[in-house]
Amino acid sequence: MVRYWHKYKKDILIDMIGFRFYGHNEVDEPSFTQPLMYKKIRSMKTQPVSYAEKLVEAGVISGEMLGKHREDINKHFEEEFEKSKKFVPSLQDTTDEKYKGSRAMTHKWKGYVFSQFGSEPQHTGYDTYELKEIARSTV
């Protein structure tokens, strides 16, 4: 858009319609409230399929290469899924700066003392009995 504006000295407006292919969430059935729209949506190809077809038509990638990429990606996903079944996260690992997972625990929570590591109880200023009563009242 910046290149367009720079070249033509005009603003640009993109009119884009977005939709969820399967509705709002896993318990939503959007065709109850929007039957015509979702009949149309469900007759459409998914974005990955549509984009892949455009790439093949444009000669960016061959159909054979596309199939090979799909196989490689699916194989990778299956291998990672199998690994995930054996994965047991450890708080000690996730707070290590060399950990390759989310950086949230190594950066956002850096220096935080976790009770799992045997730190002394932190005094919040609230009476322990009062806190237990609050907890019981929420059940």
N, C-alpha and C positions, 0 to 999 in steps of 0.2 A: 504494500500500500504506500509506503514511503517512496519507493522508486516511482510508482505511478504519479504520485503528487509532484515529485521533483521533476519528472519529465513533462507532464501535461499541465501542471499548475492548477489542478482541479482536485476537489475532494472526491472521495469514493464512498459508496454505501454498499455494504454487503447485506443482502436480505437472505438470512439463513434460517431454515426451519430445522429444529432438532427434535428427535423423538427417541423414546426408549422402545426398542424392538419388543421386549417382553413386558412392558408396562412399568409402573412405578417401583414396585418391589416384588419380592417372591410371593406375597399373598394377594397382590392386586391382579385383577383381571380387567384390563382396560377396555376390552370390547363391551363390557356391561354399560359403560357410560359413553363410549365413542365407537360404536360398532362399525360405522362406515369407514372411519379413519383407520382403525386397526385392521379392517379387511384389506384395505389398500396397502398398509404397512406390511402385513404378513405375506402379501403377494410379491413383495420386493426381495431382491437378493440382499444378503448381509453386506456390510461395508467391506470387509476383507475380500469377499468373493468378487464384488463389483470392481474394487480397485485392482485386484489381480487381473481381471479380464481386460481392464483398460491398459494395464502395463503390457500385456501380451499383444493386444491390438496395436499399440503404439510401437511395438518392436523393441521395447526396453528390455524385455526378458522373454525367453522362449517358454513354451508350454512345458517342455521337458525340465528345464531349469526350475520353473515354478514348482512343479511336482517334487523335484529333489529338495528344494527349500522347505516345502511343507513337510516332507518326510523327516528331514533333519530337525526341524522345529518340534514336531510331534515327538520324535525320539528323545530330544533333549527334555521336553516337558515330562515325559514318562519317567525318564531316569531321575530327574529332580524330585518327582512325586514319590518314587520309591525311596529315595534318600530321606525325604521328609518324614516318612513313617518311622524311621529309626532315630530321628533327631530329638534330642532332649535339651532344651535351652537351659542355660545356667546363668543366674544373675551375675556370678563372678566373671563369666566370659563377656557378657553384654556390657559390663562397665570397664572392660579392658579397651584401651584406645586402639589396639591392633585388631580388635574384633571386626569381622567383615560384614556384619549385619547392620541394623539401623544405627545411625549415629546419635539417636536421641538420648540413649543412656550414657554414651561416652562424651557428649558435648553439652547437651541441655542440662543434664543432671550431674555434671562433673563436680566432684567434691562433696556430693550428698552422701551421708552416712546411712547405710541400709542396716536395719536391725538383724537381717539374716547373717551378717558378718560379725555378730556378737558385740555390737556397740551398746553402750550404757543406755538405759531407758531415758527417753527425752521427757522432760517435765513441761507439760503444756500449760499449766496453771489451772487446769480443770480437776475437780475432785474425781478420783477413780470410780467411786460409788455412783456419782451422778452420771458419768459416761456410760457405765454399765446399764443404768436405768434407761437412759436414752436409747441405747442399743436394743434393750428388751422391748421397749415400746414400739419399735418399728417392725416387729415380727407379726 
